[in-house]
Amino acid sequence: MSEAREQILAGIRRSLKRGRLDAARETELRDRVAAHRRNLVPARAAAVARVNSPAAVPEAVARYLAAENLPADLVLAPDLSLDDILWDARPLLRTRRGRAEAGDTVSLTRCFVAIAETGTLMLISGAETPTTLNFLPDTHIVLVYADQVVATYEDGWDRLRTDGGMPRAINFITGPSRTGDIEQRIELGAHGPRRLHIILVDDRQKATDGESK
């Protein structure tokens, strides 16, 4: 340790009215720093499923709804990109296209991009992507293709500008709606869905059915 650094540390110890650490305590702290112990990792708020191709999406949706004991009724965004998915492959799934209504419990939309640095979904409003689908139903399923994943928020904004300008609204979603305003207790579904499920599709061009990973 340099003399200047030792003087600085000595001054800090004097202000705290503390002497040097004994050898045993110093060794304990050095070992603790070297061990790189991980801090607490909170449970992830959003559920994620990964599939190989669009053909596997209906099965992934049906499996998630069954696991959560949710009805097999869902409202889909009137998004032309969702037409490529063979929803009839799961005839027990009852789908409707359009805006979300008060009685809808599950919605499915695509995202514009997914931002890797924070795990955030960027959704834009428009005729094919009504914003009601992001907020009204208790469960929101979001379809993400691997080529929609970008590194940073800046990359997402760049892609949006290149794609043709700003929509009326942009929603950033990092998990289910939650608040701690009421008695400092976390409540889900305060201002939107209480469940967020992401289906990540590896290859949007693959025509053959794929197994979920």
N, C-alpha and C positions, 0 to 999 in steps of 0.2 A: 504494500500500500504506500502511495506517495505521501510525503510529509504534509503537503497542502491538504490532501484528503483527510489525513489523520487529524489535522487541526480543526477542520470543519466538523468532523464527527465528535471530537472532544468538546467543541463548543455546544453542539446539540445535547450531548450528555449532561453538561453542566446546567443548561437551561431546564432540563428535565429532572435535575437533581439525581442523576443516575451515574454509577460508575461503569467501568468496563464489564462485559459479560464474563462469567467464568468459563473455563475451557469446555466443560461439559455442555453448558447451555449453547455456547457458540457452535459446537459440533452438531448439536441437535438441530439448530436453525439452518446450518449449511446443508445438512442431510435433507431437511424438509424442502429447501429450495431446489436441490438437485433431483428430488423424486418427481417433481412436476405433477403433483396430485391434482386430479380433475375436481372442479367444483361441482355442485349439484346441477344436474341437467334436468330441466323441467320436462314433463310429458308433452309430447307434440300435440297441438290442438287440432290439426288437420290430419285426416287419414289419407294415405296415398296407396294407390295400386298401380302396377306397371304392367303393360301388355305389349305384345310384339307388333300388333297391327290394328287398324280400325275394325276389322272383322271380329276382334275379341272384345270390343267395347260393350256390346249388349250383355254378354255373359258377366263381365266385370260389374256392370251396373246392377244386374239381377242378384249377383252374389252379395254385393254390399247391402242392398235393400233387405235381403233375407237375413243377413247377419245382424242388422240393426232393428229387425222386426218392424220394418216400414212397409207401407202399402206399395204395390207394384205399379202405381200410377205416377207418371211424371210429365211435367210440361216442358217441352223442348223449345229452345230459341228458334224462331223462324229463320234459321241461318242455313243458306244453301250448302255450306260445307258439311253440315250434318246429314245431308241427303245421301252421302256416300256410305253411311253406316247402315248395315242391314238390320234394322230393328225387328223385322219380321222373324229373324233367327231365334228370337226369344218371344214367342207369341203370348206368353203370360204377362209381358210388359205392356201396359196400356199407356200409350203416348198421345199427347196433344201438342200442337204447335201454336205458339203465340205468346202473348203477355201473361204474366202470372196474375191469378185472381186470388181473392181472400181465402178461398178454400183449398188452394193448392198446397200440398205438403212437401213435394220434391220438385226441384227444377234442375235442368241440365243446360249448360251453356259452354261455349268455348271461351278461351281467354285470348287477348291480343298478344301478350308476351308473358312469360314467367321470369321473374328476376332472381337470379341465383344467389346474389349477395345477402338477401334477406328472406328468401323463400316467399316472395310476394307475387300475387297475380295482378296483372294490369288488364282491366276490362274497360271497354269503351261502349258508349251508348250509340244506338242507331236503330234503323228499322228492323234489322236482322238480329239485333242484340238489345232487346228492351231491358232497361235497368230494373224494372220490377222483378225480374227473375233473380236478381242478386240480393233482394231484400225481403220479399214477402214470404216465400216458403221457408219452413223450418230447416229444411235440408237442401244444400246447394252442392250439386256435382259439377265439377269443372273439367272439361277435356283440354289437355295440354299435349301438343305434339313436341317431340324432342327438338325440332328446328325452331320452335318458338321460345326456347330457353335462351336468355341473354345474361350477360355477366352482371351488369349494373343498371341502375335507374337511367343513367345517361344513355345507355344503349337502347333502352326501351323508348325513350323520348325521340332518339334519332330515327328509330324504325317507324315511329308514328308519323313524324314529319315527312319521311320519305314516302309513306304509304298514302299520303294525300291530304294532310291537314288535320286540324283539331276537331274532334266531335263535340257535342254539346256537354257531355259529362264523361269523366274518367274516374273509375273506381279502383283503388288499390286495396287488395284483400290479402291479409296475411294469416287469417284464421277465422274461426267463428266469431260472431258478434259477442262482445263481453263488456261488462262494466263492473267497477268496484265502488261506485258512488254510494250504493245503499249499504250503510253500516260496514263499509270496507270489506264486504264479502263479494267474491266473484260470482256474477250472475251471467249465464249464457243466454243468447237470444234477445238481448235487451233492445237492439236496434236493427236486427237482421237475423240471418240463420243461426241456429244453435249447433249445426253440424256443417262441416266443410269436407268434401271428399274430392280428391284430385285423382284423375286417371291419366297417367303419363303414357303416351303412345310412342314407341320407339321409331316406327317407320310408317309415315302416312301413305306411302306408295305401295306397301306390301299388300298383295291381294289375297294371300292365303291366310287362313285362320291361324292365330297364334295362341299359345298357352300363356296365362298370366304368370308372372314371375313372383 
